[in-house]
Amino acid sequence: MQTTAVETLLRNDRAIVATGLGATTLLAWLYLLTGAGTGMDPAAMTSLQVLGRMAMPMNGGDGWSASYWAIMLAMWWIMMTAMMLPTAAPTVLLYARVHRQSQTAATSRGSALPAAAFTFGYLVAWLAFSAAATVLQAVLERIGLLDRMMMWSTDQTLTAAFLLAAGIYQLSPLKSVCLDHCRRPVEFLTRHWRPGTHGALRMGLQHGLFCVGCCWLLMALMFAGGVMNLIWIAALTIFVLVEKLAPHGGRTAKVTGLLLIGAAAFVLAASSPAAPM
């Protein structure tokens, strides 16, 4: 029996899903590398420095315009897409495979559309985080704790607080529960399976919420190192990939928690005035 072009395409829908994920991630990274709509040069905002920063002159404490709110929200959401979508790719691809195999020959319509719905649901969860991060950025900037140009903390106590909170959370039971869900896609799909495109959207949202629960304080470290600091973005992306996909990623979270707590203590000690002799 001759295979039609449509049938061939449906059989290759896994490749279509993988290509879509890769293209979305690539476009998100390109958007960041070109300034994420802020008009700023990310290379100029990239630094390894954490201590001893100088605050840039503020623009009179002016509030954000509606367009600037939209730019910042888009920046955060696309940045989360660039960083987090690669970590969700194995789950999305597994979902596409299971969905494809669950269809009968007579009713099979491919898994590309449900997989797209799953992915969109996942990204909606990160949109919620991005909205919260945007509000926090505006608040910190307004009270003078965040540099408007460089988008990093100008207060070492605040920097230490972010590091300490992230370190403690890395050691918490809630972190372990969320990380386990992210590291066990087969178990997640088995427990939360829902049929249809609407079901895929809900499953993607659920998976995204577990992912946000796993990584939200790690992403908040962007305020300590610089929201558009490419070194921090790349380092956090690599770490989250290791944490979620590497064989012993769960142990990595514990070790990193201790290192972050140590870093917080170091920042506080370095920022304290020297004791009189």
URPE-V742214 format. One line per field, one symbol per residue. ss: DSSP state (a for helix, b for strand, c for the rest). burial: I if it has 24 or more other ideal C-beta (glycine too) atoms within 12 Angstrom, else O. A space follows every 10 residues. Layout:
ss = ???
burial = ???
This chain:
ss = ccccaaaaaa acaaaaaaaa aaaaaaaaaa aaaccccccc caaaaccccc cccccccccc cccccaaaaa aaaaaaaaaa aaaaaaaaaa aaaaaaaaaa aacccccccc caaaaaaaaa aaaaaaaaaa aaaaaaaaaa aacccbcccc ccbccaaaaa aaaaaaaaaa ccaaaaaaaa aaacaaaaaa aacccaaaaa aaaaaaaaaa aaaaaaaaaa caaaacccca aaaaaaaaaa aaaaacccaa aaaaaaaaaa aaaaaaaaaa acccccc
burial = OOOOOOOOOI OOIIOIIIOI IOOIIOOIIO IIOOOIOIOI OIOOIIOOOI IOIOOOOOOO OOOOOOOOOO IIIIIIIIII IIIIIIIIII IIIIIIIIII OOOOOOOOOI IIIIIIIIII IIIIIIIIII OOIIOIIIOI IOOOIIIIII IIIIIIOIII IIIIIIIOII IOOOIIOIII IIIIIOOIIO OIIIOOIOOI IIIIIIIIII IIIIIIIIII IIIIIIIIII OIIOOIIOII IIIIIOOOII OIIIOIIOOI IOIIOOIOOO OOOOOOO
